[in-house]
Amino acid sequence: MTLSDLSIKRPVLTTMMSLLVIVLGLLGVTRLGTDLFPDVSLPFVAITTIYRGAGPSELESQVNKPLEDAVAGIQGVENIQSFSRDNLGLIFVQFKMTVPIDRAVQEVRDKVATAVLPRDADAPKVSRIDVGATPIITYAVNADMESSRLRQLLKDKLEPAMAQLEGVAQVRIVGGNVREIRVDVDLDKAKSAGVAPLQIAERIGMENVDVPAGRFELGPTELSVRSLGQFKSAEEIALLPIARNPQMGTQVRLEEVASVTDGIADRRTIARLNGKEAVVVEIIKQPGSNTVEVAKLVKERMAQLTPQMGNGFGASVLIDSSILVEENAKEVWVALFFGGFMAVLIILMFLLDVRGTFISSLALPTSVIGTFFVMYALDYTLNQMTLLALSLAIGLLIDDAVVVRESITHRLEQGESPAEAASKGTKDVFLAVLATTFSLVAVFVPVAFMPGIVGQFFKQFGITISAAVIISMFISFTLDPMLSARLSKARVPGEHAKENALARALRRFFEANERGYARVLDWTLLNPWKTTAVVGAIIVGSLGAASTLGNDFMAPADQSTLIVQLKLTEGASVQESLARAQQAEELLRPMPDLVDFYALVGADPNGINGDANTVRLRILTKDRPDRVTTSMKAMQAEARQRLSALPATEIAILDPQPIEGAGDLYPMMVYVMGPEFDGLTAEANRVAELMRGLKNAKGEPMAGDIRVVANPPRPELAIDIDRSRANDTGLSAISAPSACTSRTTLSGPSDETRSSGTHTSASSPEFCVTELSGVAGVTKSPTFTGTWPSTPSNGARMS
């Protein structure tokens, strides 16, 4: 007994199986997450190391090189790239796609732990690069208080409350002032007291600790003992004894040789919103979590916290990725339902049978709903790829049912009973339907196993569409024959059912089409060479047209957003970058379609994108129907023309990345490698000029915003230590430079509110030459172009 015969003879069993598919699918769709793209596991591991005060050359030789050597021997490593910047070393380890990312992260972490690094360098942080762990919603917050107090309020109340929400991985606070206890040492007074800045820093660090001292038994009671030494105020630090005068028998307190102030830390990142400095809160979701649901929970929690924060606290949504996700999902759902409706309508037009159309169309919703359970079982989400698969499958899911129904109708017209026609008609096309279905599966399943990053995105696409067509085949072999046997009417051979005027018109149209097709077919059979020539011309023309098409991973979408990158000359300070950001905002503000300006000046809080001389502008525009300039390309060209007035600034205008938080990547990047930096720069500039000269057939430039990204040596003051003389005076390679400059950060109970730093006041390079003339030589780097004050001034610091 075949499956179709069993379904015809056991209608209750067939009905329950179909209902089971529908119920499981409905349960699955209610539990599916909604996201823009599938959860992709890229085989990249990042190693981030902070070494404060170190330049790129020191980071390369002392940090990145040992780490590279440590991870190079891991099995499955395909490529290693390292980037050295001031204070920061980055290493990206690329593994083969077959290596599980969790195992790769653990192996890298184990190898990194064995590397020998400078003692002042922070412990390297090893993390996987996850495109799903991105900021999904960004708030700009304000309150009637200083930004340093606002930051602390956010860390104390907002951050813990948001971090407790399901699906939230991290709450990141950007912008605003960070409280810092500053200790500015007067070198002359410190020298008179017989202490060096480094000794002062070590003394503060030794005193700023809470030490457990064991336990104390008092009769039946046991008490824990702690030595409380952490400073509670700037005044307490100022009263710290740092030296002792043996002749006078007096102590030298810190306030006698330095000024201690409760101030703010040097800012490396400044956030601006519409021309004003702002504090920004970014909510980062966990990989695989529902973007829309997490954003909804965050908005609800923010609405609850706003009145509790007090001080006129307010928060406005700056970026909300869930809106884009919902809009994309909505459009695909509309296309899905519209496609299904049109498929049923077309079937009705050709079958001209309401009952037959109803029976065939049941395969459509049943297959789609059943596919949702397969997606849930495989831990998929409703994203662009899975919904695209279902939209594409709409036209395929009804094919099997139509073929089966047409075969059954043919049997009915021969006078067979509905049950007999359903059984024999299904058997007649069983192999044909089976071959058609598995041919589709053979096409789409390999798509799911494509290698590389593209294969990661298309995995869910291929599996989803394959599952849908297999379920459709099952429905066509079970539900369709059963309903045909129960709902179809027996016919007398040669009998024609009565048709209305519309049905008769459609039938005459189809018959005319058949006659026209017969004439075309006769001509092709009588003229084989001409037919071959026509087909060959079509193939050649198609190939020629295809060669003119461009290639891209993903077409840029109009997200009503402009991304502008500005890069100043090397050595530019954060304040100089801030002034340039203000100039850029003023130049762009007259454009009528621009609404909000969000600027991130200086280093990215992630430590990956940008430096002190960089500015990243995210400009929100009006919605497309409300814009004067509807084309984003035209808007980018106008913005590029306006920004060309900025002096000594490299400008790049990019499309927003489809994956928020993945970084600003250029469509094409060329790496130039060689043994010498100077030669590399010249060669890179030559390549850039060649690319600027590329033009298309119309004479238009094919590339724009070409930037040579390099990190030339920054301005510095070089201190060359004479070790013999330094040893005679009791100095070392670490302590000798402290005569010129010293900056040491000491963390207290909270890095956000209680940190202390020692800063020496250096007047000029000549002052350093005088102080170190006996033990070192002090020279300026060739890239130094500034002017140092010739007279001592306590206001100038070198850190």
N, C-alpha and C positions, 0 to 999 in steps of 0.2 A: 504494500500500500504506500503510495506516494504521499508527500506532505500535503499536497493540494487535496487529495482524496480524503485524508484524515480531517482536514479543515472543513470539507463539505459535510462529512458524516458526523462531525462533532462540533456543531456551531457554537455551543456554550464554551467549549475549550478554546476555540478560536477567538471568541469575543473576549474571554478573560485574559488570554495572552496579549491581545491588542490593548486592552485596558491596563494591563500590567506595564506595558511599554509606556503608555501615556502617563500613568501615575508616577512611575519612576522618573520619567523625564520632567514632570512638573516639580517633583521634590528636588531634582538636581538643579533646575534653573533658579529656584529660590535660594540656593546655596552657592551659586556661582558668583565669583567676584567680577567686578567691572574694571577694566584697565584699558590703557591706550594700546599697549603692545604686550606680547607674551612675556612671561618671566624668563629672561634670557640669562644664562650663566656663561659669561665670557671667561675664557681661560687666562685672565690677567690677575696678577697679584702685585699690589703696590707696597713698597717699603719707604716709609717717610721718617727721616731723621732730622732733628733740630739740633744745630750746633751753634749756639749764640756767639756772635762776634767773629765767626770764621768766614772767610771769603770763598769764592768758588774753587780756587786752586787747592786750599786746605781741605775743603769738603771732598773734592775728587780723590785726593791722595790718601787722606786719613780716614774717611768714612765710606764713600761709595766704592772705592776699589776693594777694601777688605770685604765689604758686603757682597760685591759681585763675585769675588773669588769663593765666598762661602756657599752661594746658591748655585754656582755654575755647574756643580756636579750632580744636581738633583735630576733624577730620571724624568724625562718628558719635557724638559725645558727646551723651548724652541728659539727664543730670542730674549735678550736682556738689553734694556735701554736705561741709561742713567742721566740725570740732569742735576747740575750743581749750581746753586744760587747762594747769595748771601744768606747765611744762617740756616739754609735748608738744603737737604739732599734728597732727591727722589730717584727711586729705582722701580722700573716696571718690568716684571718678569712674565713673559708670555709662554704658556704651556700649550701642548698639543690638545686638540679638541677632545681627544679620548681620555684625558686625565681628569678625574673628578676634582672639582674646584675645592671642595672641603679638604681633601687629602693634600692638594697642592699647597693650600694656605698653612696647614699644619707642618708640612715638611719645610717650607720656607721659614716658618717661625722657629723651628728647631735649629736650622742651619744658622739663622741670624743670631741666635743666642750664643753660638760658639765664636762669633767674630770679635776681634779685639779692637775696640774703638777708644777714642780719647775719653778721659774720665769726665770731662766737662760736657760731653755730648749727651743729650737725652737718649733714653732707650728707644731704639727703632720701633716704629709701629707698623705692624704687618696687617694688611686688610685686603679683601677681595674687591675688585672693581665690579660693582653691581649696578646695572642701569636701572633697576627697580627701586633702589634705595636713594631716592631723589626727593628734593623739596616739592611737596604737592601744594602747599599753600603758604603764602608769605604775607605777614602783617606789618604795617607801619604803625608804630604805637607812639603815643605822646601823653604827657601828664604835666601837671603844674609843679614840677620839681626839676632839680638838676639832673642831667643825663646820667651822671655816675650813680645817683640814688635811684633813678629809674631802672638802670641796668640791674642793680642789686634787688630791687623790688621784683623784677621779672625773674631773676634767678631764684628768689626765695619762694615766690607764690605761683607765678605762671608756669615756669618750667616743670616743677614737680607735678602740678595738676595735669599738664598736657602729656607728660611722659607716661602717666598711668593709663592713658587711653589705649584701647586695643588697636594694634596696628601702627602705633607711633614708635619709631625707633630712636629719634633724637630731636631735641629742641635746640636750635642754634640761634644765638643772639648776636647781631651784627650792629656795629656803630655805637656811638655814645662814648663817653669818657669812662675810663677804668681807674678806680682809686688806687693810688700808690703813695707809699711813704718814701719821700726822697731825702737822701742824705748827701748833701753837696759839701765835699771836703775842700777846705782851703789848704793848698799844698804847703804854703809857707808856714802856717801855724802847725800843721801836722809834722813838718820837718823839725820845727823848734821843739815839739813835744817828743820827738824821737820815734814816731810811728809812721808807717807807710800806709797808703790807702788800702792795700791788700790786707794788711794786718787789721785795719778797722773793719773791713768786710768780713774777715774770718771771725773777729770778735763778736760782731753782731750775730753771725750765724751760729756761733757756739752758745750764745745766751738765749736765742730765740727758739727754745725747745722745751717741751714738756717731757720729763723723763720718769718712767716708772721706777720706783725705789723699793719694790718688794711688798712685804706685808708685815703687819705688826699684830701680835697676839696680846690681847688685854683681857686676861681671865678667860671667860667663856666666849669672848667676842674676838673675831679676827677682822682687822682693818687693812685695806689696801692703802699703800703709801705712794704718792706721786709728787714729784718735784715740778712745780708750775713755774715755768720760765718764759713762756711766750709773752711778748709785749702786747699791751692792751691799748696803748696810745702813742702818739708821736712824742709827747712830753716824756714818757717813760724811756723811750729810746734816747732822747737828748741827754738824759741824766746818767746814761750808761758810762761807767768808768772804763777807759780804754788804755790807760797807762798810769804809771806810778813814778813820782819823782823821788828817788831814794835819798837825795840830800835834804830836800824840804819835808819829806814825809807826807806829801800830799798826792791826791789823785787828780788825774787829768780826765775830765768828763768830755763826752762826745760834743756837747754844745760849745765847748771852748775851741774846738778845731773845725767844726762843721756846722752847717745850718740844717736842721731837721724840719721838714714841712710835710703836712698832710695834703698832698696834691693829687695830680692825675698823671697817669703814665703817658709816655710818648705814643702818639697814635700812629699806627701803621695802616689802619683802614678807616675810612670815613664814608658813611652812608648818607645819601641826600635824597630827598623827595620833594620835587617841585620847587627847587631852589633853596630848601631849608634842610639843615642837618636833621637826621632822624635816627631812631633806634628801630631796627628791623628784626622781626622774629620769623624764623623759617622752621616749618614743621616737616620733618623727613619721615617718610613711612617705611615700614618694614618690607623686605622683599616678599612678593607674592600676596600682599594684603590688598584688599579692595580699595582702590583709590577714592572712589566716590563715597563709600561708606566711611572711610577714615576722615575725609574732608568734612562730611556731615557731622561726625562726632566732634571734630575740632571746633567747628563753628558753634555748635551747641554749648560746648564747654566755655568758649570765649564769651558767649552771651551771658553765661552764668557768672563768670569771673569779673567782667567789666565793672558792675556796680560794687563788687567786693574790694576791688583794688583801691578805690578812693582817689583823692588828689586830682580829680578831673581826668581820670584815666580814660583814654579812648584808643580804639584799634580799628584801622581800616584795611580791608583786603587789597593787597597790591597785586598779587599773582595767585590765581586759583586754577591749578591744573585740572581739577575735577570738572570744571565747566567745559574744557576742550574734550575731555573723555566723554562726558554726557552728550555733547553735541554730536560727536562722531558716532557714538553708539545709537543715538536717536536717528541719524540719517540712514545708518545701515538697517535699522529695524524697519524704517519706512520703506526702504528699497526691498527688504525681505517680504513684507506684506503685499506691497504693490506687485512685485514679481510673482508671488503666489496667486494673487487675484488674476493677473493677466494670463498666467499659465492655464488656470481653470477656464477662463473665458475662451482662450484659443482652442482648448480641447472641446468645449461645447460647440464652437463654430464648426469644427471639422466632424465631430461625431453626430451632431444634430440629434442627440439623445440625452435627455435630462437625467434619466436613471443611470445610464452608462457614465455620464460625466460625474455624477455624484459618487458612484462606486470608485471611479479612477482617482478622483480628487482627494479621497480619504487617505490615500498614501502620502500626500503632501504634509499635512499637519502631524500625522502619526510619525513619520520618519524624522521630521525636524524636532519634535518634542522628545522622541526617543534618543536622538543624538545628544541632547542636553545631559542625559544621565551618563552617557559615555564620557562627555567632557568633564563632568563632576567626578567620575571614578578615576580619571586620569589627572585630576587636579589642574585642569585648564581654567581659563577665565574667559569672560565675554570681552574680547578685544577685537581690534581691527582685523586680525588674521582669521580668527574663528568665525566671526560674523561674515567676513568676505567669503569664506568657504561655504557657509550656509546659503548666502545669496547666490553664489555660483551654482550650488547644487539644486536650487529650486527647479531649474529646467531639466535636471537629470532625474530627480526623484520621481517624477510622474511618468517618465518614459516607460519603465517596466510595467506599471499598471495599465498604461494605454495599450501596450503591445498585447498583454494578456487579455484585456477587455475586448480588443478588436478580434482576436482569435476566437473568443467565446461568442461574440456577435456573429461571426461568420458561421459557426456551427448552429446557432439559433436560426439563421436564415435558411439553413438546410432542413429545418423541421425537427431538430433534436430537442428533447426536453431540456429545461434550464439546468437541472442537475447533471445530465449527461453532457450537455454542451460545456458546462463549467469544467468538468473533469477532463474531457478529451481536448478541449481548447487550450487548457493550461499545459497539458502534456505536449501538445504540438509545438509550443514555443518555449518549452522549459529550457532546452539547451541554448536557444538563441538568447533568452533573457539572462541565463547564467553566464554565457560568454560575454555579453555586453557589460554586465556588472563587473565581472572580474577584469575585463579590459580597462575599465575606468579605475579600478583599484590598482591595477598594474601601472597605470599612469601616475596616480597621485601618491601612492605609498612611497615610491622612491624620492618624491619631493620632500617628504618628511625626514629623509636620511641624507640629504645633501650635506656635504662637508662644509666647514667654515662657519663664519658668523651668520651668513645668509641662511644656512640650514637651520640654525637655532631659531630664527624668526619664522621659517616656513614649516617647522615640525608640526605645530598645532594645526596649521592649515591643511596639510596633507592627511593627517590622521582624522581630522573632523570630517572632511568631505568623503573619505573612504568609509567611515562608520555610517554616514548618512545614506550612501548608496547601498550598502549591505543591508541596512534596516529596510530600505525601500524594496529591495529584492524579496526580503522575508515577507513583507506585507503583501506584495503582489502574488506570492505563492500561497498565502493563507487567507487573509481577509478578503481580497478581491474575488477569488473563486467562491468563497462561502456566501458573500453578498450577492454575487451573480446568480448563484443557484437559488437564492431565496427571493430576490427582488425582480429578477428578469421575467418577462412574459414569453410564453411559448408562441412561436410563429408558424404560420402555414407557408410552405415553400412558395416563393413567388409573390407573397403578400407584401404590400407596401403600406406602411402606416400613413395616416393622414397627416399632412404637414401644413403649417400656416404659411402666410405669404412670405415672411422673412426667411423661413427655412427653405422654401422653394427658390427664392432668389439666390441664396447662398449655394444651393445645390447646382443651379444653372451656372453660377460663377465657377464652381469647382469643375464642372464638366467642360466648360470652355477652357479652363486652364489645362485640363487633361488633353484636349484636342490640340492646343497650342504646343504642349510639351511633346506630343506625338509627332508633330511636324518637325520640331527641332531635332528630335531623336532620329527621324528618317534622314534629315539632311546630314547629320554627323556620320551616320552609317554609310551614306553614299559618297561622302567626301572625307575620307580618313586623314589625308595629308593636310587638308585645310584645317581640319579640327586639331590636328597635332600642332600646326603652326600657331593657331589661336591660343591653345593652352600654353605652348612654349613662350609666346609673347607675354601672356599674363604672368607666368613664373618669373621671367626676366624683369618685367616691370615691377613686380612685387619685391624682388630682391633689391632692385635699384632704389626703390622707395624706402625699404628697410635700412639700407646703408646710410641714409640721411638722418635716421633717428638717433637721438642722444642716449647715453647710458647713465643711469644714476641709481643709487641704492634706494632712494625714496624721493619722490617729487616734493619740492618745497610747498608747504601749505600756507595759506594766508591766515596767520594767527593774529592779525592786527597788532603786530609788534615789530619794532625796529631794534636791532642790536648794533650798537656803535662801539668800536674799540679805539681808544686813543693811546698812543705810546709816545712819551716824551723822550728826550735824550737821556743817555745813561747818566746816573748821578743826580737826576732831578728828585727833589724832596717830595714828600706827601703834600705839603702846602702848595708847592708849585703845581703839582698835578691837580689839586683842588681848584686853584685859580684857572687852570686850563679847562676843567670841567664846567666851571661857571661861564667861561667864554663860549664853550660849545653849546650850552643851554640857551644862552642869549641869541646865538646865531640861528638855532633851530626853532625857537619859540614862535617866530612869525608864521611858520607853516601852519595852515588852518586845520589840518587833520590830526595834529598831535595833541594828546590830552594830558598824559602824566609822564613825568621825567623821573626815573629812578636811576641814580648814579652810585656806583661803588668805586671809590677812589682809593688807590693804593693796593696793597696785597689782598688777595682773596682770603677770607677766613679759613678756607680749606688748606691754604698754603700751597695750592697747586697752580692756580691761574694768577698771573700778574705779579707785579712788584710795586715798589713805591712810585715808580714812574709810569704807571698804567692807570687808565680810567676805563670803566665799562659802563656804558649807558644802555639802559633798557627803557625804551620809549613806547608807551601804549598809545595806539591810535583809535580813532572812531571805528565803529563797525563798518564793514564794507558798503552797505547800502547808504550810509550817512556821509561817506567821504566825498570830498571834492575830487581828489585823485584816487581813483579806484584801484589802479595798478600799484602793487608794492614795489615793483622794479622802478617805476617812474618816481615814486616817493624816495626810494633809496638814491637814485641819481640826483634828485634835487638836494637831499641831505648831504651827499658827497660834495656837491658843488659849493654849498654854503660852508661846509667845514674846511674846505681847501684854504680859507683865509687864516686858519690857525697857524702860527709860526712854529717851525721846528717840531712838527707833530706828525707821526705816522697815523694814517686813518684807515680803518677797515670797517665796512658795513656788511653784516652777515645776516642770513636768514636764521630765525630761531631754530634751535635744534629740536627735532621731533621728540627726543627724549630729554625732558627737562633735567638739568643737572649733569648731563654728560660732558659739559664743556663746550667751548666755542671752537668748532673744528672747521678748517677751511675745506672747500670741496676738493682741492688738490694740494698736496704738500710734497716738496722735493727735498730730500736729505742730501747734503753735500758733506762728505767726510774726507779727512786728510790728516797728515801728521802735524801741521802747523796752523795755528789759529789765523795768523795774518793771511796766509795763502788761501785758507778756507773762505775768509770774508771776501777777498777779491774774486774768487771763483764763483761764490754765491751771487755777488753783484752782477757778474757776467751772465749767469743763468737767468737772473731776474730781468736783465735788459733784453735777452732773447725772448723771454715770455711776453714782455711788454710789446714786442714787435709782431706778435702773432695776430693775424687778422683773418676774418672769414671772407667768403666770396663777395660780400657787399662792401668790403673795406673797413668793417667795424672791428674794434679790438675784441679779441676772444677772451682776454683775461683782465681783471681789474683788481684793485686793492692788493697789489703784489707787495709783500713785505718780506724783508730779509730779517729773520729772527736770529739774533746772536747775542751773546753775553760777553762783550768786550771787558777788559779789566776796568774796574771802577776806580775813581780817584781814591788814593790812600796815602798814608804816611808810613813809610817803611822804616822799621827799627832793626838794624843789624847788630846783634849782640856779640861783643868780644867776651867769650866765655872766661878767659884767664883773668882779665881785669874785673869782670863781674864777680868772679869767685873771691878775689881779694877783698872786695867790699861787702861780701856776704849776700850778694844778690844772685838770682837765678834767671833763667829765661822767662819764667812766669812772673817773678816779682819785679824785675827791672822795668818793664813797660809801665808798671803802675805809677812810676814817677811822672809819667806823661798823662795817662788816662786809665781809668778803671771804672768798670760798671759791673756790678754784681747784683743779681736779683735773688732775694731770699723770700721764699713763700711762707706764709703763716697759715692760720686755720682755714682761710679762704683765699684762693688765688685772686678772686675778684675784688676783695676788699682789703686784704691785709698783706701787702708785699712791701719789702723794703729794698731800696737800691742805693748803692754808694756811687757817687759821681765825683770825679776830680775835676777841678777847674783848670783847664790848660789854656794858656794865653796865646801861644803861637808856636810854630815849628822851631823857631829860634829858642823859645823857652825849653823845649824838649832837648834841643842840642846842648844847651847849657847844663841841664840836669843830668844828661846821659853822656856828656862829652868824654868822661873817663872810661865808660864801659861799652859804648855803642855809637854807631853812626846813624843819623836820622836823615832820610832823603825823601823827597816828594816823588810820587809816581809820575810817569810821563803823561798820564791822562788828567793830572790835576791842573785845573785852569782857574781856580778861585784865588782870592787874595786874603791872606791871613793878617789879623791885626798885629801891628808892630809893638804895641804896648800891652802890658798885662791887663786882662779884663776877666773878672770872675763870671761874666755872663756867657763866655764861649766854652762849650763843652765838646769833647771828642769822645764818642761812645762807640 
